[in-house]
């Protein structure tokens, strides 16, 4: 039994680690410039007249709508865009706090984990819907031994999990499958609470699948299934493991979502992914329940990556997250296969297992430090800089801001003054944002001529003193207009770029 001094010392260290995590979070949050995927839920929520309207749109976004629902609440409370990032970081803080104080790992491993790449940055600073999964999984792990005593709470957590993002659906399915088997063999009584919890979880899965069911007019590139079985495409499967466990970014300004190991070793890095998969499976070979949770989750996630969307580190990181979740669950189970017990108890085996965990966590820590440095040194996106330039030209009543193509600059719009709208040249209206996959709004109008762009702007310019054009390419002078380059923004971690031109017309008449 540990002394009171040892326990108090560990608690003090945990609170210090948590305070440091908060300092890192606030520092990075203040330097972060949101990109399009962070702005989309905010703009969709802001432009949706009701929750039901918002949830009817998420099928085009390819995800269940829990994060969009939370965003809708913030918008309708009258809170500003910053509230979205505060909420997201509070979710991340809650997740790492539960892990730090409840997870059954050594204190050193727990501290390394909360400062991993994913929790320092990807599931913390970038406001998306993946930190929710981490929080829910850690809560589920913390009540795992009592889940049959609190079935409604347990099923409600699964409901929220499978509605947080599409990648959490197979994870939730694995938890439900293992729990159903264990309940069946536990000889526990099937009572009203169990029945209600079953209805809750069935409703959760049904709601999630309903939201992500492809609308009939979904654009082909999102609706299609990728069935290519070439070696290049098969290489996605092991590459995902390298990305999940060893997400080392490239140096330089365009470092986000890059893979140094793949750039260094190319296809050979697939072997490393296979090795990582085999090693992680070995952690659970004595304990079938955590093994099933891990394997079902991995198979489901890999199916999404292979057949639908390869994704990036934020998606692949859910395998890393599921691995530690399964390790957490394994602490509640005794080894079931006797012939492996002797091997598992050998000091060398334990040392190798511990070395592997430390190696992964230190690599994650290093990757987190690299991307945090890049966030502080470079702009993540052009959003804040572009908004500052556009606001500097005057009030929305005096300046017409036109964008081309499509809804270019949607990541800029939340940083503009309230009530600002961009004139979307391609759609010839003031649409703030369109559902990502709605085919009727993605017709190929991006090849219209410069003369047509100017004609459409000219028809809108009455009453405005100045006209600005935000575009993704150079825009030359024409017979009836002069275009002056105000700014070219391209130094961002996310590698997005914008040209901002001021347009002056040679006469006051509209172009016919």
N, C-alpha and C positions, 0 to 999 in steps of 0.2 A: 504494500500500500504506500502510495506516495505521501510525502509530508505536506502539511498545509503550505509550507514555504514554497515547495515545488509547484503546487497547484496555483498559488497566487502569482508566482513568477511567470508561469505560462499564460495566465490570464492577462497579466500586464503586457507581455510581449504581443499577445493577440490584439489587444486594444491599440498598441503602438502601430502594429502592422495595418490595422484598419484605418487608423488616423493617416498613415502614410498613403494608403490607397485613396483616401478621400482627397488628400493634397494633390496627388498625381491626377486624379479624375478632374478636379476643378481646374487645374492648370491646363490640361489638354482640352477640356471643354471650352475654355475661354479662347483657345487658339483655333478651334475647329471651325471649318467652313463647310456647311452641309452641301451634299450633292443631290442629284435628282431623285435617287431612290429614298432619300430621307424626306425630301420635300413633297413627294407624291401623296403619301397618306394625309399630310396636313392640308394640301390643296384640295384633295378629294373630299375630305371631311368638311372643309370650309365651304365647299360648293354644293354639298348634299343637303337638301331640305329636310331629310329625316334619316333616322338610323336604317330604316328598311331600304330606302333608296341607296344608301351607302353600301349596305351588305349585298345589294343586287349587282353592284359594280365589281366587287372583289373577284368574281369569277374571271374577269378580264385581266386582273392583276396576278392571277395564279396562286392565290393564297387565301386561307381562311381569314376572317376579319377581326380577330380580337384586338390587334394593335390599332387597326383603323377605328374600332369602337372606342378605345381609350383616347385616341386622338380627337374623335368627335366630341367626347366629353370636355376635353380641354378647350377646344374651339368654342363650344357653346357656353362655357363658363366665362368667356371673354378674355382668356389668357393669351399671352403672346407666344410667338414661335419658340422662344427660349424655354418655355414650360415643357415642350416636348422633350428636350434634351435633359432637363432636370428630372422629369419623370423616368426617362430611360436609365439615367445613371442611378437613380434611387432603386430601381428594379435590380440593377447590377450590384449595387451595394447590399441590398437585402440578400441576394444570391450568395455573394462571397462571405457575408456574415454568417449565414447558416452553415456554409461549408467550413469556415474557419473554426466555429465553435462546436459543430456537431459531427463532422466527418471523422471516421475512425482511422485516420492516418497520423503519422508523426507530425509534430508541430512544424518542423522544417518543411516537410512536403506540403502541408496545408498553406504555409506562407508562400512557398514557391508557386503553388497552384493559383492563388488569387492574383499573383503578379505575372501570370502567363500572358502570352500575346493576346489570346482571346478575351481575357477579362480586363486587361489593361486598356485594350483598344477596341477590338471588333465587336464585343458584346457589351461595351461600356460607352465609348465615345461616339461611335457611329449608331445613330438612333434608328434601329430596325427592329424586327420582331423576334429576334433570337435570344435576347437576354431573358425574355419571359420563359422560354423553354428551360433555361438553366435554373431559374428560380423555382419553377414548378417541380423539376426533377429532384432538386435538393430537398424540397419540402416532402415530396413522396418518399425519398430515401430516409428522411428523419422520422417518418411515422410508419415505416415499412413493417416493423414488428407488431404494430397495433392497427394495421389497415383493416383487418376483419372485425375489430372492435369499433372502428369508426368508418364503416363502409360508405356512408354518404359523403363524408369529407374526402375519402380516397377517390371515389368515383367522380366527384366534382373537380378534383385536381386533374384527373385524366381528361375530363371534358374540356377544361381550359387548355391543357397541353395540346390536344389534337386540333384545337382551334387557334393556336398561336401561329403556326406556319405549317406548310405542307410537309416539311421534312420531319416534323414531330409526330406525324400520323403513324408511321411504322414503329416509332419508339413507344408511343402510347399503346399500340396494338400488342407489342411484345410484353409490356407490363400487364396488360389485361389478360393475355393468354396464360402467362405464368401464374398469375394470381388465381385465375379460374381453375387451373389444374390443381394448385395447392389447396384451394377451398374444397374442391371435390373430394380430395383424399384426406382432408382434415377431420371429416365426420362432424363438422359444425352444422348447426341447425339452419335451415333456410327459412328466414323470418321476414317480416315486413320491411325491415331496414335493408336487408340484402336485396329484396325485390325492388325497392325504391332505388337503391344504388345501381342496380342493373339497368333500370329504366333511364337513369341519369346518364350512364355511360353510353348506352345505345343511342340516346338522343344526341349526345356529344359527337359521336362518330357520324351519325346521320346529318347533323348540322354542318359538320366540317366538309363531308363529301358533297353535300348540296351546294355549298358555297364555291367549291373548286370545280364543280362539274362544268365542262367547257361549254360556253354559250355557242349557239349555232353560227354566229358571225365572228367567231374568234379568228384572228389572223392565222394563216397556214403555218407560219414558222413556230407559233406557239401550240397549235393544235396537233402538229405531227408527232409521231413516235419515231425515235431514231433506232432503226433495226440493223444498222450497219455492223457487221461482225468482223471487220478488218482488224488487223493487228494494231493499227494506229488507234482505232476507237476502243478496242479491248484494253489498250494501255491506260485508259481513263480509270479503270477499276483499281489498280495498285497505286496509280499516281495520287488518288484521293487520300490514301493513307499517309503518304509522304507529306502532302499538304496539311493534313489534319494534325499530325504529331510533330512535324518539323517545318513549320511555316516561316522559314527564314526569308525575309524580303531582300530584293536586290538593293544595293546602295544607290543613292541619287534621288532626284526630286520625284520621279515617277515610280515610286517603290510599292505603292499599295497593291495588294492582290497579285504580287509577283512571287516567283518561286526560284530562289537562288540555286537550289540543288538541281532542279530540272534544267536550268540554263547552263549549269556547269557540266552535268553528266548526261543530259538528254534522256533518251529512252532507257539508258542503263539505270536511271533512278527508279524505274518500275520494279526492279529487283529489290530495292530497298523497301518499297511499299509492300511487297509480298512478305518480306522478312518481318516487317512491323506487324502485319496482320497475324502471322503465325505466332509471333511472340505474345501478342496481346491475348490470343485465344488460349495459350498455355496457362495464363493466370487463372482460368476458370475450369480447367479440365476435371478438377475434383468436385466441382459444385455445379450440378446440372441446371439449377434454376437461374443463377446469374449468367451461366453460359448461354442459356436460351434467350434471355433478355438481350444479351450482347449480340448474338448471332442473328436473331430475327431483326433487330434494329439495323445492323450492318447490311444485311441482305436487302432490306427495304430501302435504306438510304442509297446503296449502290444501284439499285434498280432505278431510282429517280435520276441519279447522276448519269446512268448509262442510256436509259431510254428517253428521258425528257430533257434535262438541262444539266450540263456538266457542273456548272456553278463555280463558286470561288471559295476562298478560305472560310468565310463566314458560314457557308453551307457544310463544307467538309469538316469543320470544327465540331459539328454535332457528333461525329464519330469519336473524337477525343473526349467530348463531354459524356457520351454514353459509356465509354470505357471506364471512366472514373465513377460514374453512377453505378455501373455493374460491380466494380471493385468495392464500393460502399456496401452494396447489397450482399456481396460475398462474405462480409464480416458477420452476417447473421446466420450463416449456414456452416454445418460441420462437413468435413470431407466425407464423401460417400463411397469412393472407390478405394478400398483398402490397399490394393497393390500399388497405388500411387502415393500413399501416405509416407512411406519410407523415403521415397525420392524427394518429396516436397519438404520433408523435415531436415534434409541434409543442409548443413551450413552454407555450402557453396551455392546451392540452388537459391536459398534465401538471399544471399549476397548478390547474386546475379540479377534476381528479380528487383531488389532494391536499387541496384546500379542502373537498371533499365529505367525505372521510374524517375530517378534523379536525373539521368541523361535527358529524358524527354522534357522534364520540367525546367531544367537549366537552359535547354535549347529554346523552350517557349519564353522563358524570362529574357533571354538574349534577344529573341525576335521582337518581344514587346518593347524592349529598350530601344532597339533600332527604329521601329515604326513610330515610337513616341518622339524620338529625336527628329525624325523626318517631319512629323506633324508640327513640331515647334519651329523647325527651320523653314519649311515650305508651306504654302497654302494647300489645303487638301483639295479645294475646288475653287473655281473662279467666282463663286456666288457672292461673297461679302464684298470683294473688290469691285465687281461689276455693279452691285447695288449702290455702293458708295459713289461711283462715277455717275450713274444714272440719276441718283438723288441730287447730286451737285448741280445739275442743269436747271433745277427749279421744281416747282410744285407740279403735281399731276394734272392740274388744270391748264398749265401753260406748255407742257411738253408731251408730245405724242411719241410713245415708245413702240416701235414696230419690231417684230422678230420674224426670222425666217431661217430654216424651214420648220414646219410643224409647230410644236410648242417649245422650241429652243428657249432656254433661259428660265425654264420652270423652277430650277433650283435657286434662281435669283429672286423670284417673285415674293417669297415669304419674308425676305429682308427689306422689301420696299415698304413705303408708308401705307397705312391702312387705306383700302379703297383703290389702290393702284391696280390697273389692268393693262396688260400688253395687247397691242393689236396684232393678231396672228395673220400674217399676210397670206399664208397658204390656205387658210380657212375663211379669210375675208371677214373675220369677226373677232370678238374679244374673249374668246375661250381661254380660261386660265389653264386648264389641264383637260386631257381626254383620257378615258380608260385605256390602259396600255395596249390591250389586245383587241380593241373593237375595230373590225376590218373596214366598216363604212367610214371611219374617221382616219384611216391610214391609206387612203387612195393616193396613188403616186402623183402628187401635184408639185413635188419638189423640183421639177425640171422647168418650171415656168421661167420666162426670160426676165432679165433685169428691167426691161421696159414695163413688163406686166407688174413686177414688184412695185415699181415707182408709181404706176397708174393706180394701183390699189391704195398705196399710201396717200397719193394726192387726193383721192376721194374722201379721205378721212382727216386731212390736215387742217380744215377750216376751224378757226377758233383757237388754234395752237400757235404759240410764238416760235417754237423750235420743234424739229423732228429728228429723232434718233432711230437708227436701224441697228439691231443686234443680229448678227449673222455669223455663219460658221465658215466663211471664206472671204477673200478679198472682194471688194465691190468698187468698180471703177466709176469715173464720171460718165455722164451721158449727155445727149444733145440738149436736154432741158433741165438737168440737175447737176449739182456738184456734190461729191461725197468727200468729206474730210475725216480721215481716220483719227478718232479720239483716243482709242486704246486697243491694244492687242494683248489679250490675257491668255497665257499658255503655261506658266510655271506653276503647275499644281501636282500634288501627289496622285490625284485621281486621273490626271492626264486629259482633262477637258480644256477646251479653248474657245474663246469668243473674240470676234471683231466688233467693235462699237464705232459706228460712223454717225456723223451729223450730216443730214441731208438738207441742202439748200436748193430751192427751185429758182430757175432763171426767170420765171414769170409767175404771176399770181393766179393764173388760170389752171383749171384742172386738166389733166392729160386725158385726151379722148382715145 
